């Protein structure tokens, strides 16, 4: 059976049978058959299990993320023209769901999504994470506690996405965030419209533009770091250095020897990678040439893993070439712009003819009537 049909069947079953279907899939896929919601005692146990040194590491990382992201919060944009009020006002999404993948513990995922959500003013946050041996990773729970998130569920896979989207076993969310495997991605794609989604995250990607000044060991280490995510991850090296090209010619790395750095930049724009490192003598000079990249990291001391963890920039980025039309997760992804207008009588009447004629052109007599009755 195709992936699309398989996932659609599970989601349909969850819509029709509700919590019983969710429990059955949880037993089948996660070997879990106990209450889904994490208890207060489990939060307390998690904090005890995280060493004090690691607690401080997490706290400092959250501080850096907070400092970077709080500058992104938009302010209402209002202006007065001819005595009338116009502009945009911003309101946070009321309730979101965050999917944290299972397998390797990924507390950084919750930090990267939870921090901008809190800065945006999201009031309700539900987190789902596949249980392992009936437990949720203590580091993830500790991050949740620091962010004031106490609604955490031991749920993974398609059933977690279905539960959040349809409000099964929990209150329905308005938008779902967080990466997952191909089943989770497909589930997010199918519930879009019922709820909002952040993006459809694919395998990790890195492209590096480097010249003769780049340290070979740095470049190779950075390329290999992203291949660590899995066999589907992608790595590209665009370089003007034959020596570096030969040094980095390894399995999984696509190496292109270019005649100029401008050619390297052109190739990057065609790839539209998730991450782009520029390790050249003057990296800043190439930034204006880059149109398509999820993130740009300049110089030898800004490797992708540092951005993944502690720099404070967000690591939720577009993949699979979608950097051509989308970008990094920001505070604005948790906020809705609402248009606002209050027009006075004089301005309305002075320009009403524009609306009257456009309503005629579009064949909308009742639209015209709405404007015409006002005196």
FENCOR-V105188 format. One record per residue. RES is the residue in three letters. SS is DSSP state (H for helix, E for strand, C for the rest). PSI is psi in radians with two decimals (none if undefined). NEAR is the number of other ideal C-beta (glycine too) atoms within 10 Angstrom. Layout:
# FENCOR-V105188
res	ss	psi	near
RES	SS	PSI	NEAR
RES	SS	PSI	NEAR
This chain:
# FENCOR-V105188
res	ss	psi	near
UNK	C	2.45	8
UNK	C	2.68	8
UNK	H	-0.80	11
UNK	H	-0.77	11
UNK	H	-0.70	8
UNK	H	-0.86	13
UNK	H	-0.72	25
UNK	H	-0.65	16
UNK	H	-0.73	12
UNK	H	-0.78	23
UNK	H	-0.70	22
UNK	H	-0.72	13
UNK	H	-0.70	18
UNK	H	-0.70	25
UNK	H	-0.68	14
UNK	H	-0.69	9
UNK	H	-0.12	13
UNK	C	-2.36	16
UNK	H	-0.52	13
UNK	H	-0.69	11
UNK	H	-0.75	20
UNK	H	-0.75	25
UNK	H	-0.72	17
UNK	H	-0.77	16
UNK	H	-0.57	20
UNK	H	-0.71	25
UNK	H	-0.73	11
UNK	H	-0.80	11
UNK	H	-0.52	17
UNK	H	0.02	19
UNK	C	0.74	11
UNK	C	2.31	20
UNK	C	0.50	10
UNK	C	3.13	9
UNK	C	2.48	10
UNK	C	-0.65	20
UNK	E	2.33	14
UNK	C	2.36	22
UNK	C	2.89	11
UNK	H	-0.65	8
UNK	H	-0.61	8
UNK	H	-0.63	16
UNK	H	-0.77	18
UNK	H	-0.71	12
UNK	H	-0.70	13
UNK	H	-0.75	22
UNK	H	-0.64	14
UNK	H	-0.56	9
UNK	H	-0.37	14
UNK	C	2.07	19
UNK	C	2.60	9
UNK	H	-0.70	7
UNK	H	-0.75	7
UNK	H	-0.59	14
UNK	H	-0.73	14
UNK	H	-0.66	10
UNK	H	-0.81	15
UNK	H	-0.76	17
UNK	H	-0.75	12
UNK	H	-0.66	11
UNK	H	-0.76	20
UNK	H	-0.68	18
UNK	H	-0.75	12
UNK	H	-0.75	16
UNK	H	-0.74	23
UNK	H	-0.79	16
UNK	H	-0.71	11
UNK	H	-0.80	16
UNK	H	-0.46	22
UNK	H	-0.33	14
UNK	H	-0.21	8
UNK	H	-0.22	15
UNK	C	2.13	17
UNK	C	2.67	14
UNK	C	2.63	8
UNK	C	2.42	12
UNK	E	1.64	12
UNK	E	2.54	12
UNK	E	2.73	8
UNK	E	2.29	10
UNK	E	2.15	10
UNK	C	0.61	11
UNK	C	0.03	11
UNK	E	2.67	15
UNK	E	2.30	13
UNK	E	2.88	15
UNK	E	-2.88	16
UNK	E	2.44	14
UNK	E	2.67	14
UNK	E	2.36	17
UNK	E	2.40	12
UNK	E	2.63	18
UNK	C	2.38	20
UNK	C	-0.79	13
UNK	E	2.22	19
UNK	E	2.81	28
UNK	E	2.45	28
UNK	E	2.13	26
UNK	E	2.10	29
UNK	E	2.10	28
UNK	C	2.71	18
UNK	C	-2.62	23
UNK	C	-2.10	9
UNK	C	2.40	7
UNK	C	2.36	16
UNK	C	1.18	19
UNK	H	-0.48	22
UNK	H	-0.54	19
UNK	H	-0.82	23
UNK	H	-0.64	29
UNK	H	-0.81	24
UNK	H	-0.54	27
UNK	H	-0.73	27
UNK	H	-0.67	26
UNK	H	-0.96	26
UNK	H	-0.52	27
UNK	H	-0.78	28
UNK	H	-0.72	21
UNK	H	-0.66	21
UNK	H	-0.40	24
UNK	C	0.31	15
UNK	C	2.20	20
UNK	C	-0.62	11
UNK	E	2.20	15
UNK	E	2.16	24
UNK	E	2.38	24
UNK	E	2.33	30
UNK	E	2.48	29
UNK	E	2.34	27
UNK	C	2.30	23
UNK	C	2.63	20
UNK	E	2.05	16
UNK	C	0.64	6
UNK	C	0.08	11
UNK	E	2.75	15
UNK	C	2.42	24
UNK	C	2.24	22
UNK	H	-0.53	19
UNK	H	-0.69	20
UNK	H	-0.75	23
UNK	H	-0.63	27
UNK	H	-0.72	22
UNK	H	-0.78	27
UNK	H	-0.77	26
UNK	H	-0.76	16
UNK	H	-0.56	17
UNK	C	0.08	20
UNK	C	0.52	9
UNK	C	1.93	20
UNK	C	0.08	16
UNK	E	1.50	16
UNK	E	2.34	26
UNK	E	2.47	23
UNK	E	1.36	23
UNK	C	2.39	28
UNK	C	3.07	27
UNK	H	-2.76	24
UNK	H	-0.62	27
UNK	H	-0.54	29
UNK	H	-0.76	33
UNK	H	-0.75	32
UNK	H	-0.73	28
UNK	H	-0.74	27
UNK	H	-0.71	32
UNK	H	-0.66	25
UNK	H	-0.05	19
UNK	C	0.85	14
UNK	C	2.02	19
UNK	C	0.04	21
UNK	C	2.94	20
UNK	C	2.42	11
UNK	C	2.45	15
UNK	C	2.90	24
UNK	C	-0.48	15
UNK	E	2.48	22
UNK	E	2.34	26
UNK	E	2.76	29
UNK	C	2.58	27
UNK	C	2.95	23
UNK	C	-3.07	25
UNK	C	-3.04	16
UNK	H	-0.49	13
UNK	H	-0.76	18
UNK	H	-0.77	24
UNK	H	-0.79	19
UNK	H	-0.66	22
UNK	H	-0.74	28
UNK	H	-0.72	27
UNK	H	-0.72	14
UNK	H	-0.47	20
UNK	H	-0.08	20
UNK	E	2.28	14
UNK	C	-0.73	9
UNK	C	-0.72	16
UNK	E	2.93	20
UNK	E	2.80	17
UNK	E	2.75	22
UNK	C	-0.94	20
UNK	C	3.09	20
UNK	C	1.65	19
UNK	C	2.27	21
UNK	C	-2.89	18
UNK	C	2.64	16
UNK	C	2.60	24
UNK	E	2.53	27
UNK	E	2.40	25
UNK	E	2.46	25
UNK	E	2.21	32
UNK	E	2.16	28
UNK	E	2.58	28
UNK	C	-2.91	20
UNK	C	-0.34	12
UNK	C	-0.24	13
UNK	C	2.47	25
UNK	C	2.08	12
UNK	H	-0.74	14
UNK	H	-0.67	9
UNK	H	-0.84	16
UNK	H	-0.83	24
UNK	H	-0.74	19
UNK	H	-0.69	12
UNK	H	-0.74	25
UNK	H	-0.75	25
UNK	H	-0.52	16
UNK	H	-0.66	18
UNK	H	-0.47	25
UNK	H	-0.34	19
UNK	C	-0.39	9
UNK	C	-0.48	14
UNK	C	2.97	10
UNK	C	-0.36	7
UNK	C	-0.09	11
UNK	C	2.71	19
UNK	E	2.52	22
UNK	E	2.30	24
UNK	E	2.39	20
UNK	E	2.15	28
UNK	E	1.99	24
UNK	E	2.68	25
UNK	C	0.04	19
UNK	C	2.02	19
UNK	H	-0.68	10
UNK	H	-0.76	10
UNK	H	-0.67	24
UNK	H	-0.77	18
UNK	H	-0.69	11
UNK	H	-0.61	16
UNK	C	0.15	23
UNK	C	1.54	12
UNK	C	2.86	13
UNK	C	2.32	5
UNK	C	-0.18	12
UNK	E	2.15	20
UNK	E	1.98	14
UNK	E	2.29	18
UNK	E	2.11	15
UNK	E	2.06	15
UNK	C	2.73	18
UNK	C	-0.39	8
UNK	C	2.84	10
UNK	H	-0.52	22
UNK	H	-0.67	11
UNK	H	-0.67	15
UNK	H	-0.82	26
UNK	H	-0.69	21
UNK	H	-0.74	15
UNK	H	-0.68	15
UNK	H	-0.73	26
UNK	H	-0.51	16
UNK	H	-0.65	10
UNK	H	-0.71	20
UNK	C	1.08	23
UNK	C	2.79	29
UNK	C	-0.94	28
UNK	E	2.43	27
UNK	E	2.16	29
UNK	E	2.40	29
UNK	E	1.86	29
UNK	E	1.48	24
UNK	C	3.09	23
UNK	C	-0.66	10
UNK	C	1.33	12
UNK	H	-0.61	22
UNK	H	-0.47	10
UNK	H	-0.29	11
UNK	H	-0.23	20
UNK	H	-0.70	13
UNK	H	-0.33	8
UNK	H	-0.22	15
UNK	C	2.10	17
UNK	C	-0.57	12
UNK	C	1.80	17
UNK	C	2.48	27
UNK	C	-0.71	22
UNK	E	2.57	21
UNK	E	2.20	17
UNK	E	2.17	22
UNK	E	2.42	16
UNK	C	3.00	14
UNK	C	-0.19	16
UNK	C	0.52	9
UNK	C	1.02	18
UNK	C	2.69	21
UNK	H	-0.80	23
UNK	H	-0.55	15
UNK	H	-0.63	13
UNK	H	-0.56	18
UNK	H	-0.53	18
UNK	H	-1.00	16
UNK	C	-0.12	14
UNK	C	-0.57	17
UNK	C	-0.32	16
UNK	C	2.79	18
UNK	C	2.47	25
UNK	C	0.15	23
UNK	C	1.85	20
UNK	C	2.75	26
UNK	C	2.49	25
UNK	C	3.04	22
UNK	C	0.52	16
UNK	C	-0.02	15
UNK	H	-0.09	18
UNK	H	-0.16	26
UNK	H	-0.43	14
UNK	C	0.08	9
UNK	C	3.00	15
UNK	C	-2.94	16
UNK	C	2.63	17
UNK	C	2.30	22
UNK	C	3.07	17
UNK	H	-0.59	23
UNK	H	-0.35	15
UNK	H	-0.24	22
UNK	H	0.15	23
UNK	E	2.48	21
UNK	E	2.22	16
UNK	E	2.34	14
UNK	E	2.19	11
UNK	E	2.52	8
UNK	E	2.36	13
UNK	E	2.44	8
UNK	E	1.82	11
UNK	C	2.36	15
UNK	C	2.89	12
UNK	H	-0.77	11
UNK	H	-0.81	11
UNK	H	-0.68	13
UNK	H	-0.85	13
UNK	H	-0.55	13
UNK	H	-0.52	11
UNK	H	0.19	12
UNK	H	-0.54	14
UNK	H	-0.50	10
UNK	H	-0.84	10
UNK	H	-0.67	15
UNK	H	-0.79	15
UNK	H	-0.70	11
UNK	H	-0.63	13
UNK	H	-0.66	18
UNK	H	-0.79	12
UNK	H	-0.67	8
UNK	C	0.00	10
UNK	C	0.77	8
UNK	C	1.37	12
UNK	H	-0.55	11
UNK	H	-0.50	7
UNK	H	-0.80	15
UNK	H	-0.75	18
UNK	H	-0.69	11
UNK	H	-0.64	12
UNK	H	-0.56	16
UNK	H	-0.54	13
UNK	C	-0.31	7
UNK	C	2.30	9
UNK	C	none	5
